[in-house]
Amino acid sequence: MRTCLHRTKPHARIAMTVALGVALAGCQLTSSSNIPLNNNSRVFFDGNSDASIGAREHPRVVASYGGVYKNAGAEEAVAKTVGRLVAASEDPSQAYKVTILNSPAVNAFALPGGYLYVTRGLLALANDTSEMAAVLSHEMAHVTAHHGAARQQREEATALASKVVTNIVDDPAEVEAAVASSQRSLARFTQAQELEADSIGVRTLARAGYDPYAAARFLESMGRFSDYASARADANAAPDFLSTHPNTPNRIARAIREARQIGAPGIGEQDRDEYLSKLDGMLFGDDPLQGFVRGRSFLHKALGIGFTVPKGFALENTPQAVLASDGKGTALRFDGADLKTSQSLSEYINTGWINGLVENSIRTTTVNGLPAVTATALAEGWSFRIGLVRKGSTVYRFILATRDPSQGFLSSFEEILTSFRQLSPTEQARLRPLSVRIVKIHSRDTVHALARRMSGVAPSRRAELFALINGQTAKSQLKVGQSVKLIVD
C-alpha cells in the first residue's frame, strides 16, 4: 500500500470486497531501461509494440504490480537471458517488451504481442540463470503459440453460448448445467495451454544451452514458497479442476519427463554464481513506499501507522490496499481515503460508498486515542464489519468480510481494529527495507548460523526461509565456497 493510499477514491463500493481473496495469477515482465544486447534478437525494454491487447493492458499491469522496478544488475541478467532464449525459440523473429515489476509477489506472465513480465520477487526466488530462463521460456511459449488471442476468442464464444442458453432455456437447472459445462471446457482449454507452454519452454531452454531440469526445480521452489507465504504447513495438493494452471505436483512431474527426453541430469548451464551476483543489493519484500509486512503486522513508516492481524491470518501488501485472509473464508481489506476537515466519520460512513449498510449498527468510539466509527453491512450473502479511524485529514478503513459471521469473526474484527496505532519516532526510525545480500559459505557455516544473520522475519522461521530461497532441502548439504542469499535490512 503506497504512501499516497489516502488518495483512494472514497466512493469505491463495499461490494467489491467479496473479491478480496482473488489475486492476479499467471505468467508476466518489463523495465524502462534501454539495455544493449550483443546479438540481433529483437529484445528490448520499454519500446513500442503494435499489439493492441498488450499495449492496452500494459499500463494497468504495471500499476497493479507497483510500477517498474529499476535495477541494473537484474535488467542485465534478464536481457542477456531473453536474448539467448529468443534465438532458440520457435519464432526467433518475435519481438519482446520485457518489464521487471516492482512487486514482492512471485509471478510472471505474458500478454499478446510479446509483452513479458516478471516480478522482482520471482527473480529473488530463482537461484541460477537456468531457473529464471525456465520461467521466461514458458512465458515466451505463450506468445509464440498465440495463447492470449486464442483464450480471448474462446472466452467470447463461451460467454455468447451462455447468453444464448440463458435466453432460450426456461429450466434454471439446465441453464446452470450448461454454463458449468462451458466453464469446465474453458478451464480444460487453459490448462492445455499451460502444459503446452511447459513443453515448449523446456525444449527452448535446452536449445539455448540451459539446464532443462531447471523448470521442474523452480516449480518446486514456487510451490514451497507459496506454502510458506500463506503459512500453510500442509498445503492441499488436490487439483483444482477450474484452476487456470494445472496443480504444481503434476506440472513438476511433466517437466521432469520433458527434460528426461532431452538427456540425463547434469546437462546444460545453471550459472548460479553469476546470476546471484546480479541480485546482490536487490530490494526484497515490500517497497518502503508501500509500507512493510513484518510477520502478522503491517507498518508504514511514512504514514506513521501500524496494525496487527490475528494468528492464522496471512497479510499481503498491494499498491492499492493491504489484504489479509485466514484461509477459511474471512478476508480483510485495509486502505485509506481523504476526509474533509468539516466532515465527521459518522457523516462519511453515510456518503454512499457502502452497499447494504445497516443504519442502526453505526457506533462512535475511539481506537488508541483516535476517533473511530464501526458499522455492519450485509450484501449479496456476505457480512461485513467496517471500522473507520481518523488521523488528521485521512480516514483509514478496515473492512472484514465473511459468509459465516460467527463469534470468531466478530472477535477477529475487534482484535484487528484495536491494534491500529500510531508508530513512535523510534519505531519509524527502525523500519528499513529488506534487501538480498549474497555471501560465500565458509567451512564453519551452518544453516542455522546463516539464518541468524537474516532480518525481517520471525526468528523461528528464518531457517525455513533461508532454505527456501536458496533451494535447500532437509537433505541438502552446504558447500564451502558456494554463493547463498541472505535477507537483511
C-alpha positions in Angstrom: 0.0 0.0 0.0 1.6 3.2 -1.2 2.3 6.3 0.9 -0.5 8.1 -1.0 -3.1 5.5 0.0 -5.2 8.3 1.4 -6.0 9.3 -2.1 -8.1 6.2 -2.6 -11.4 7.2 -4.1 -13.9 7.4 -1.2 -16.8 6.1 -3.1 -15.5 2.7 -4.1 -18.3 0.4 -3.1 -18.0 -2.2 -0.4 -19.5 -4.9 -2.5 -16.0 -5.1 -4.2 -14.6 -6.6 -1.0 -16.2 -10.0 -1.9 -13.2 -10.4 -4.2 -10.6 -9.8 -1.5 -9.2 -13.3 -1.9 -8.8 -13.1 -5.7 -5.2 -12.3 -6.8 -3.8 -11.9 -10.3 -2.1 -15.1 -11.3 -0.5 -16.3 -14.5 2.6 -15.6 -16.4 4.1 -11.7 -17.0 7.7 -8.9 -17.4 9.1 -5.0 -18.3 11.6 -2.2 -17.4 12.2 1.2 -18.7 15.9 1.0 -19.1 17.5 0.5 -22.6 20.0 -2.4 -22.4 22.3 -3.0 -25.3 22.4 -6.7 -26.4 25.2 -8.4 -28.2 23.0 -10.1 -30.7 20.4 -9.4 -33.2 17.4 -10.9 -31.4 14.8 -8.3 -31.1 14.6 -8.0 -27.3 14.0 -4.5 -25.9 12.9 -2.8 -22.7 10.0 -0.4 -22.8 10.0 0.0 -26.6 7.0 0.3 -29.0 4.6 -2.5 -29.9 1.8 -2.9 -32.4 0.0 -5.5 -30.3 -3.2 -3.7 -29.4 -4.1 -6.0 -26.5 -0.7 -5.8 -24.9 -0.4 -2.1 -25.4 -3.9 -1.5 -23.9 -3.3 -3.7 -20.9 0.4 -2.8 -20.2 -0.3 0.4 -18.1 -2.9 -1.5 -16.0 -0.5 -4.3 -15.3 2.4 -2.0 -14.3 0.1 0.0 -12.0 -1.3 -3.2 -10.4 2.1 -4.5 -9.6 3.6 -1.4 -8.0 5.3 0.1 -11.1 8.5 -0.8 -12.9 11.5 -2.0 -10.8 14.8 -0.5 -12.0 17.9 -2.4 -11.1 20.9 -2.5 -13.5 22.0 -6.0 -12.4 18.6 -7.6 -12.7 17.9 -5.9 -16.0 21.2 -7.1 -17.4 20.6 -10.7 -16.3 17.1 -10.7 -17.8 18.1 -9.1 -21.1 21.0 -11.4 -21.6 18.9 -14.5 -20.9 16.0 -13.4 -23.1 18.4 -12.8 -26.0 19.6 -16.4 -25.8 16.0 -17.8 -25.5 14.7 -15.8 -28.4 17.4 -17.1 -30.7 16.5 -20.7 -29.6 12.7 -20.2 -29.7 10.2 -21.4 -32.1 9.8 -17.9 -33.6 13.1 -16.0 -33.4 11.5 -13.1 -35.3 9.2 -12.3 -32.5 10.0 -9.0 -30.7 9.6 -8.8 -26.9 9.0 -6.0 -24.5 10.3 -7.1 -21.1 9.2 -5.5 -17.8 10.5 -6.2 -14.3 7.7 -5.3 -11.9 8.2 -3.8 -8.5 6.4 -6.5 -6.6 7.5 -9.0 -4.0 4.9 -11.5 -5.4 6.4 -14.5 -7.2 4.8 -14.2 -10.6 5.5 -14.0 -14.3 3.1 -13.7 -17.3 2.7 -12.8 -20.9 0.4 -10.6 -23.0 -0.2 -10.9 -26.7 2.3 -9.1 -28.9 5.4 -10.1 -26.9 4.8 -8.3 -23.6 6.6 -10.3 -20.9 6.5 -9.5 -17.2 8.5 -10.9 -14.3 8.4 -9.6 -10.7 11.5 -8.9 -8.6 10.0 -11.4 -6.1 10.4 -14.1 -8.7 13.9 -13.1 -9.6 14.8 -13.2 -5.9 13.5 -16.7 -5.5 15.4 -18.1 -8.5 18.8 -19.5 -7.7 20.5 -19.5 -11.0 20.1 -18.3 -14.6 18.6 -21.5 -15.8 15.7 -21.2 -13.3 15.0 -17.7 -14.4 15.3 -18.8 -18.1 12.8 -21.6 -17.4 10.2 -19.1 -16.4 10.9 -16.8 -19.3 10.9 -19.6 -21.9 7.5 -20.7 -20.6 6.1 -17.2 -21.0 7.6 -16.8 -24.4 5.9 -20.1 -25.4 2.5 -18.5 -24.6 3.4 -15.7 -27.0 4.7 -17.8 -29.9 1.7 -20.2 -29.5 -0.7 -17.3 -29.6 -2.4 -18.5 -26.4 -3.6 -15.0 -25.4 -5.6 -14.4 -28.6 -6.9 -18.0 -28.6 -8.1 -17.6 -25.0 -9.8 -14.4 -25.7 -11.7 -15.9 -28.6 -12.7 -18.9 -26.5 -13.9 -16.7 -23.7 -16.0 -14.7 -26.1 -17.5 -17.9 -27.6 -18.2 -19.2 -24.1 -19.9 -16.0 -23.0 -22.1 -16.0 -26.1 -23.1 -19.6 -25.7 -24.0 -19.0 -22.0 -26.1 -16.0 -23.0 -28.0 -18.0 -25.7 -28.7 -20.8 -23.3 -29.9 -18.3 -20.6 -32.2 -16.6 -23.1 -33.7 -19.7 -24.5 -33.9 -22.4 -21.7 -36.6 -21.9 -19.1 -35.3 -24.6 -16.7 -32.8 -22.9 -14.2 -31.2 -26.3 -13.5 -30.5 -26.8 -17.2 -29.1 -23.3 -17.5 -26.8 -23.8 -14.6 -25.6 -27.2 -16.0 -24.9 -25.6 -19.4 -23.0 -22.7 -18.0 -20.9 -25.0 -15.8 -20.1 -27.2 -18.8 -18.8 -24.3 -20.8 -16.7 -23.1 -17.8 -15.2 -26.6 -17.5 -14.4 -26.6 -21.2 -12.7 -23.2 -20.9 -10.7 -24.5 -17.9 -9.5 -27.5 -19.8 -8.5 -25.3 -22.7 -6.4 -23.0 -20.5 -4.8 -26.0 -18.6 -3.9 -27.4 -22.0 -2.3 -24.1 -22.8 -0.2 -24.2 -19.7 1.0 -27.7 -20.3 1.8 -26.9 -23.9 3.8 -23.9 -22.8 5.7 -26.1 -20.2 6.7 -28.5 -23.0 7.7 -25.8 -25.4 9.5 -23.9 -22.7 11.7 -26.9 -21.6 12.7 -27.6 -25.2 13.6 -23.9 -25.8 15.5 -24.0 -22.5 17.6 -26.9 -23.7 18.2 -25.5 -27.2 19.5 -22.3 -25.6 22.1 -24.3 -23.6 20.5 -24.1 -20.2 19.7 -27.0 -17.8 16.3 -28.4 -18.9 15.7 -29.7 -15.3 15.6 -26.1 -14.1 11.9 -25.8 -14.9 10.9 -28.6 -12.5 13.3 -27.3 -9.9 11.8 -23.8 -9.9 8.2 -25.1 -10.0 9.0 -26.9 -6.8 10.5 -23.8 -5.2 7.5 -21.8 -6.2 5.2 -24.3 -4.5 7.2 -24.3 -1.3 7.3 -20.5 -1.3 3.5 -20.3 -1.8 3.0 -22.6 1.2 5.5 -20.6 3.3 3.9 -17.2 2.4 0.4 -18.4 3.2 1.6 -20.1 6.4 0.2 -23.5 5.4 2.2 -26.3 6.8 0.2 -28.9 4.9 -0.9 -27.4 1.6 -3.7 -29.3 -0.2 -2.2 -31.0 -3.3 -5.6 -31.9 -4.7 -6.0 -30.5 -8.2 -8.5 -27.6 -8.7 -10.3 -28.5 -11.8 -11.3 -24.9 -12.6 -7.8 -23.6 -11.9 -6.1 -21.7 -14.7 -2.9 -23.7 -14.1 -2.5 -27.4 -13.5 -1.6 -28.2 -9.9 2.1 -27.9 -9.2 3.0 -31.6 -8.5 1.5 -32.6 -11.9 3.5 -29.9 -13.6 6.7 -30.8 -11.9 6.3 -34.5 -13.0 5.6 -33.5 -16.6 8.5 -31.0 -16.6 10.9 -33.8 -15.4 9.6 -36.1 -18.1 10.2 -33.5 -20.8 13.7 -32.9 -19.5 14.5 -36.7 -19.5 13.6 -36.8 -23.2 16.5 -34.4 -23.8 19.1 -36.0 -21.6 20.1 -37.1 -18.1 20.5 -34.6 -15.2 23.7 -32.7 -15.3 23.4 -31.3 -18.8 23.2 -27.6 -19.6 24.3 -24.4 -17.9 23.0 -23.3 -14.5 25.2 -20.3 -13.9 24.5 -19.9 -10.2 27.3 -17.6 -9.1 27.0 -15.2 -12.0 23.2 -14.9 -11.5 23.3 -14.4 -7.8 26.0 -11.7 -8.2 23.4 -9.7 -10.2 20.9 -9.9 -7.3 23.2 -8.5 -4.6 21.5 -5.5 -3.0 18.2 -6.0 -4.8 15.1 -5.0 -2.8 13.3 -7.9 -1.1 9.7 -7.9 0.1 7.7 -4.7 0.3 8.7 -1.4 -1.3 9.2 1.2 1.5 6.7 3.5 -0.2 4.0 0.8 0.3 4.8 0.1 3.9 6.1 -3.2 5.4 4.6 -6.5 6.3 6.5 -7.9 9.3 5.0 -11.2 10.4 1.4 -10.5 11.3 1.9 -6.7 11.4 1.6 -4.0 8.7 3.8 -1.0 9.5 4.0 2.2 7.4 7.0 4.4 8.1 5.9 7.5 6.2 2.3 7.4 7.4 3.4 6.5 11.0 0.7 3.8 11.4 0.5 0.1 12.0 -1.9 -2.7 12.9 -1.7 -6.5 13.5 -3.9 -9.3 12.3 -4.8 -12.4 14.5 -3.0 -15.7 14.3 -3.9 -17.7 11.3 -4.2 -14.6 9.0 -1.7 -14.1 6.2 -1.0 -10.5 5.1 -0.5 -9.3 1.5 0.6 -5.7 0.7 -0.5 -4.5 -2.7 -0.3 -1.0 -4.3 -4.0 -0.5 -3.8 -4.6 -1.9 -0.3 -3.4 -4.3 2.4 -5.2 -7.6 2.2 -5.4 -10.5 4.6 -7.2 -13.8 4.8 -7.4 -16.6 7.4 -7.7 -19.2 4.7 -11.2 -20.2 5.9 -13.4 -17.7 4.1 -12.7 -14.5 6.1 -10.9 -11.7 4.3 -9.7 -8.2 5.3 -9.1 -5.1 3.2 -7.3 -2.0 4.7 -6.9 1.2 2.8 -7.4 5.0 3.3 -9.2 7.9 1.8 -9.3 11.7 2.1 -11.6 13.2 4.6 -12.9 16.8 4.6 -11.9 18.7 7.6 -15.5 19.6 8.5 -16.8 16.0 7.9 -17.3 13.6 10.8 -16.7 9.9 10.5 -20.5 9.3 11.1 -21.2 11.6 8.1 -18.6 10.0 6.0 -19.8 6.4 6.5 -23.2 7.5 5.2 -21.9 9.0 1.9 -23.0 6.0 -0.2 -19.7 4.1 -0.6 -21.1 1.1 1.4 -23.7 -1.2 -0.1 -26.1 -2.8 2.4 -25.1 -0.5 5.3 -27.2 -1.4 8.4 -28.1 2.1 9.6 -28.7 1.3 13.3 -25.3 -0.5 13.6 -23.2 2.6 13.4 -21.3 3.2 16.6 -18.9 6.1 17.6 -15.8 5.1 19.6 -12.0 5.7 19.8 -9.0 3.5 18.9 -5.9 4.2 20.9 -6.8 7.8 21.3 -8.0 8.3 17.7 -11.7 9.0 16.7 -13.3 5.9 15.2 -16.6 4.5 13.9 -17.8 0.9 13.5 -20.7 -0.5 11.5 -22.2 -3.6 9.9 -23.2 -4.2 6.3 -25.0 -7.0 4.5 -24.7 -7.5 0.8 -25.1 -10.5 -1.6 -24.8 -13.1 1.1 -21.8 -11.5 2.7 -21.5 -10.0 6.1 -19.1 -7.0 6.6 -17.7 -5.3 9.7 -16.4 -1.8 8.9 -14.0 0.2 11.1 -13.0 3.7 10.3 -10.2 5.5 12.2 -9.4 9.2 11.6 -5.8 10.5 11.7 -5.7 14.1 10.6 -7.4 14.5 7.2 -7.2 10.8 6.4 -9.7 8.1 7.2 -8.2 4.6 7.5 -10.7 1.9 6.5 -10.9 -1.7 7.8 -13.4 -3.9 6.0 -13.7 -7.5 7.2 -15.9 -9.8 5.1 -17.3 -13.3 5.6 -20.2 -15.5 4.6 -20.2 -17.0 8.1 -20.5 -14.2 10.7 -19.6 -16.3 13.8 -18.4 -15.0 17.1 -14.9 -15.7 15.9 -15.5 -13.3 13.0 -16.5 -10.5 15.4 -13.6 -11.1 17.8 -11.2 -11.0 14.9 -12.5 -7.7 13.8 -12.2 -6.2 17.3 -8.6 -7.6 17.6 -7.6 -6.0 14.2 -9.3 -2.7 14.8 -8.0 -2.1 18.3 -4.4 -3.0 17.2 -4.4 0.1 15.0 -1.9 2.6 16.4 0.4 5.5 15.6 4.1 4.5 15.5 6.6 6.1 17.8 9.6 8.0 16.2 11.8 5.2 17.4 9.7 2.5 15.6 9.7 4.6 12.5 13.4 5.0 12.5 14.0 1.3 12.9 11.8 0.4 9.9 14.2 -0.2 7.0 13.6 -2.1 3.7 14.9 -5.6 3.2 17.4 -6.5 0.5 19.2 -9.6 -0.9 22.8 -10.0 0.2 25.0 -12.6 -1.5 27.6 -14.3 0.7 30.0 -17.2 0.3 29.7 -20.2 2.6 32.7 -20.8 4.9 33.8 -24.1 6.5 32.2 -23.4 9.8 28.8 -22.1 8.5 25.6 -23.9 9.2 22.1 -23.3 8.0 21.1 -22.0 11.5 24.1 -19.8 11.8 23.5 -18.2 8.4 19.8 -17.9 9.2 20.5 -16.0 12.4 22.1 -13.2 10.2 18.8 -12.6 8.5 16.2 -9.9 9.3 12.5 -9.1 8.6 11.1 -12.5 9.6 10.4 -14.1 12.9 13.4 -15.9 14.3 11.5 -19.2 14.4 11.0 -19.1 10.6 14.4 -17.8 9.5 16.0 -21.2 8.9 12.9 -22.2 6.8 13.1 -19.1 4.7 16.9 -19.4 4.2 16.5 -23.0 3.0 13.6 -22.0 0.7 15.2 -19.0 -1.0 18.4 -21.0 -1.5 16.8 -24.1 -3.0 17.9 -26.1 0.1 16.0 -29.2 1.4 16.3 -31.3 4.5 18.9 -33.5 2.6 20.9 -30.6 1.2 24.5 -30.1 2.3 26.1 -26.7 2.4 29.1 -26.5 0.0 32.1 -24.4 1.0 32.6 -21.5 -1.4 29.0 -21.7 -2.7 27.1 -18.4 -3.0 23.9 -18.1 -1.0 21.2 -15.5 -0.4 20.6 -13.8 3.0 17.7 -11.3 3.6 18.9 -8.4 5.6 17.8 -4.8 6.5 
